[in-house]
Each structure stands twice: as structure tokens, then as C-alpha cells.
Amino acid sequence: MEYTTLGDTGLDVSRICLGCMSFGDVDWRPWTLDEEEGIELVERALELGVNFFDTANMYSNGGSERVLGKALEGHRDEAVVATKGYFQMDEDNPNSGGLSRKAIEQELENSLDRLGMETVDLYQIHRYDDDTPIETTLRALDDAVRRGKARYVGASSMWAHQFAEALHTAERLGLEQFVTMQNHYNLVYREEEREMLPYCQKQGIGVIPWSPMARGYLTRPHEDVQATTRGESEEYLYEHPYMEGGGPAVNERVQELAEEKGVKMAQIALSWLFHKDWVDAPIVGTSSVEHLEDAVEALDIDLSESDVEWLEEPYEPVPVSGHD
């Protein structure tokens, strides 16, 4: 395993962050792992040197946090645990979502209870809340850090101007600043390269992209994507513009380069991210130990500058996706 410093935090994390969206309850998503399978995956990740784990309160309606917490019993000190809040957890309680002080305080406490932890290493806002002044959200997050409920705070997909305003506001008010950005970024969705990623690099923000393999679109030939359980059932795959513009051509080049190097398509897609200086640790969500091991092996794949340019060349601008 390789390790890197997460932004300017001084915190050392594995170059792979294990995304735990797949843990919990099959009633939430058909491809979700049960508790035993989730624990097995975490244990193998620890054996492989992965020390960075990302979850959220809304994954399996809290089930993911419970599984991760149980899997990390006895390993808490060596793990860097991140979770998120924003999406409404109880349809009958509008204050179970959003980024008001009440929502942040109660949902962070609920997350800690499910994780079985007194403190989470990184607490992230899952999305931007247009209905709550950013000052209110930042003050609540600052208090969470001061009370020892979270060590760092981070953000996820939003417009660059919103993130810049949040950083400036925190600096002006003397509050805890966001230290990470978890944004949507992969070979077939590169709109973040326009503003967000250069801004994060300039500000020393840790970048931990979600959907590094485009919800499976970059793991197999595009005509075969629907042949998987997730491809058949994952409605969110088709909300993203992976198949628009140059997406299919990029997919074909990933396939061709993988065949040339004798590796898997997913490993090429991941290796491309590892070669991006502004990326600290892609969030790799997987439902099998084999795929996790493949992801770790991708760290050893060397791409030349010409390989990277060739993979990127067919890309065309697509609509911004993932901010809501």
C-alpha cells in the first residue's frame, strides 16, 4: 500500500479509500452486502494496508455506518473514518436533513452512535444546502470539532464558487475550514478540472473523488454494462452523462489499453486517477474482495504521459452532474 498526506492536514491515509456505500441492507439497493460480507471486506482492506474508510448516514439508512463500526472494532486507532450528513433520514422529520445546526448536531450524534465511536476523523457535508446560511453550517461544524465529535470537516460536490465562499467565510470568522473535497471525477466525467480541482490544489485541500470508475461504466465494455446486477438496477448510473459526448470512445480506449497491459479496465481507470497530482485517494466502492485486491494492484500500474493523453483525448464537455 502507498500512503499520502490528506491535503494540508498532516493526516496520513492510504492512496485508496474504501467506500462503504455497498454495506447494509439489500432492501436499500440490490447489490448491497450484508453485515458478514461487509466485515469480511473491511478486514481484507486492513490486511492490504487500507486505513481510510468513507461512509454516510444515508447509505442503507444508517446500515453502512453500523457495519463499518462493527468491522473496525479493535482497529479504531489505525483507521481514518469519514462519514457524511445532509440527506433527509426520516421522511416524517424535515429536520433530519439539511445543514441547519439542529440537523448537523443530531445527525452527527446519530452517526457516532451507529459507528460506535466518540469521534469521527472526518465529518463531511454531503451536499451544499441552499436553504441554510453557510455561516450557520460552519459554526455548527466548528462546534462539533471543539466538542471532540469530529477531528476535521470536509465538503462534497458543489460549485467552486460555493466552496470558495465557504473557505473565505470560515477564515473571516475564525472557524474550522473544510480540509477535503469529495467530488465527482473520473475518466468520463472531468468537468471538475475547470475550476474545483485547480482551486483545491491551490488551497491545499485534500481531494477524494467519488465514482472513480463511473459506477461501473469504466470496468467493462460499454455494451456490457447492463449485464451486471448493478447495471440493471442502478438508476443513478443513467443520471450521469457517462455515455454522452466522448464517453463510449474513452471506454473503448480503456479497454484497449487494459488488454495491451494485461490488466483489467477498472485498474486502468484507477491508475489514471493515481497519476493525477491533485487527487489524494479515490473512493473505491466494491462488493467483492477480488475487486478490492484489483484496486490495490492498480497502484503498481505505470501509465506514460502519452498513455494518459491518449485516454483523455476523446473526452468532450458534458453537463455538470452530481451536485444534487
N, C-alpha and C positions, 0 to 999 in steps of 0.2 A: 504494500500500500504506500502511496505517496501522500504527504500532508502539506498543507499550506496555511498561511495566516488568513483568517477571515477578515477581509478588509483591513481596517486600521485598529481592530480590537485587540490584537496580540493573542487571540484565541486560535489554537492550532486545531484544524479539522481535516479529516480525510478528504481527498480530492473527489470522492464520491459521497453524496449524501443519500442515505436510503429513505426514499419517500414511502410513507406508510398509509397512503390512501387506500391500498388494497386490503388493509386489515379490518376485520369486524364482522359484518353480517351480510350474507348473500341476499337478504331481502332488500338491502340498500342498492347493491349492484351485483349482477350475476357472477362477475369474475372475482368477487371478494373472497379472501382467505378466512378460514375460521381461526379461533384462538390458537389451537395447536400448531397449525401451519404457519401462522404469523410469528409465533415464538421461535419455531424452527428457523425461519428466515433471519430473524434478528440474531439468533445465536450464531448462525453461519457468518453473518455480516461481521460480528465481533471477532470471530476467528480469522477473518480475512483482513482485519485491521480497520474496518469501517467504524468510526466513532461518532458520526454525525447522523442524526435521525430527525426527520421532519414529519409532523402530523398536523392535524387541525381539529377543532371541536366538531365541525360539521361532517367529518369523514365517518361514515356509518353512524351518524348521530351520536358521536362520543365513543363508539365501539373501538375505533382505531387507537385512541388515547389509552383506553383500558388495556388493550392487548400490548401496546408498546410499554406501558408502565410495568405490566407483569413480566414481560420479557427482559426488562432491564434490572429486575431485582438482583441485587448483588453486584451490579455493574454500573451503578449510577455515577460514581466518581470518574469513570473513564469515558463516559458518554457525554456528548453535547446534544441536548434535546431542544428542539424547536417546535412550537405549536402556534396556532393562529386563531383569531376570532374576528367575526364581522357578520357572517351569515346567520339568519334567524334560526334559533334552535328549537323553539316551541311556537307552533303556528298560532297558539292562543295567547301568546305573550309577545307583543311587539317589542318590548324592551329586552328580549333575549337575543336581539341582533342589533347591528349598527355599532357606532363607536362613541356613544354617549358615555359619560362617567359611570352611570349605573350599569350599562351593558358591559363595559370593559371590566369593572370590578367584579361583577357576579360571574361573568363567563370565564374570566381568568381563574377565579377561585374554583369554579366547576371543573375546569381543565386540570388544575392541580390535583383535585380530589380524584379524578379518573386516572391520572398518571401515577398517583400515589407519591407525589413529590411535594416538598415545601417550596421549591424554587424551580422555575424553568429557565434554561440558559438563554433562550431567545424567544421573545413573545412578539408576534408579527400581526399587523393589521392585514386581514386577508384581502381587502379591497379598500378603496377610498370612500368615505361617507360624505356625500354632498349635503346631507341634512344636518351635520354636526360641525360647528366651527373647529378648524384644525387646532386652535388653541386649547379647546376643551379636551380633545383627544390627547394631545401632547401632555397636558397637565395630569391627566389620569394615568397615562403611561409612566410619566416621571415619578408619580407617587408609588406606582407598582414597583419600580426599581428601588426607590428609597425604603419601601417596606420589606424588601427582600423577596418579593414574589417573582421577580424576573431580573436577570442579570444584564440583559441587553434588549433593545427593542428594534424591530425591523418592519419593513413595509413590503407590499406585494403590488401587483400590476396596477399602474395608474399612469396618467400623463406626466411627462417630465416636468412641466411647469408646476404641477401639484406637488411633486416630490421636492422640487427646489424651494417652493414656498414653505413646505413643512420643515425643511432643514434650516431655512433662514429664520422662521418663527421660533424654533427651538433655541437657536443661537441667541436671538434677540431677548428671549425670556429667561435664558439660563437654564433650560430644561434638557433632559436626556434627548439625544438626537438618534434618529434612525441610523443604524450601522450596517444594515443589509437591505438589498433589493431582491425579492423573489419575483422574477418576471418571466414572461413567455418568450422563449428564444430557442430556435433550432434551425437546422439547415433549410427548412421550407417555410420558416417564419422569422424574418430577420429585420422587421420594422424597428425593433429596439436599437438597432445600430445607428439610427438617425440622431437621436438625442439622449435617450436614457443611459445607454451603455457608456458613451463618452463622458457624460456628466458624472456617472458613478465612479469611473476611473479617475477623473479629476479630483473628486471629493474623498477618495479613499473608502468608498462604500463596497462592502462585500457583495458579490453577485452570485446568486444561487438559482439558476434558471429552472423553471418547471417545464414539463413536457419536452425534455431534450430529444426524445425520439418521436415527437409529434403524435402522441397517443397511439403508437404502434405503426404509423404510416411509413416510418423510415426503417422498419425492422423486416420488411418483406416486399417483394414486387407489388406495385400499387394495385394491380389487378387481383391480388390475393388477399388484400387487407380484410375484406368482408368474410373471409373463410374462418376467421378466429372468433372465439366466443365474445371477446371484447368488441371486435369489429362489427359483429352482428347486432350487439346490444348497446354500443356506446354512441348515444345520440349526440354527445358533445363533440365527438370527432368531426361531425359534419357541420358544426357551427363554426369551425375554424377553417381558414382558406387554404389548407394544405394542398388541395387538389387543383387550386386555381393557378393562373399565371404559369410560372416555370416549375411548379411542384412535381408533376409527373416526370419531367426531364431530369430534375435533381434526383428523384427517386431512382431512376434508371442508372444514373451515374454512380450513385451509392452502391447499387447492385453490382455494377461492372467493376468498380474498384475493389469491392469486397471479394469478388471472385478472383481478381488479379493477385490480391494479397493473401488469399486463402483464409479469410476471416468472415465473420457474419456482418450483415448490413448494419445491425444495431451497433456493432463495435466501431464501424466507420463513422456513424453518426455521432457517437460519443467522443471518439478520438478527435473529431473536428472541433468539438467544444473544448476539449482539453488543450487544444492548440490556440485557443483564444485567450490573450493575456488578461482581458477584463473579466473572465469567468473564474470564480474560485472553486465551486463544487456544484456540478449539475445534480439536480434532484432526480434520482433514478427510482422510479416506481416499478416494481416487478412482482410477479406472483409465483416465481419459482426460484429455487436455489441455483439451478443451472444458469438462468439468465443473470442472476446476481454475479456468479462467478465469471460469466462472459463480460460483464461490465468492468469488473476488476482487471481482467486480462486486457481490456481495451486501453488501459494506461500504458501498455508496452508497445502499442502500435505507433509507428512513426509515419507522419504524413509530411511530404515535402511541400515547399511553398507552391510548387506547380500543382500538386495534388489538391491543395486547399483551393487554389484559384479555379481549377477545373470543376470541382464540386460546386463552387459558388456561382460559376458563370451563367447558368440558365436562369438564375433567380430573377423574378420580376416583382415590382411592388404589389402588395396586396392590401386589402382593408385592415385597419388596426383591429385586433381581436384579443379578447381576454381581460379587458378592463372592467367587466361587469359580471 
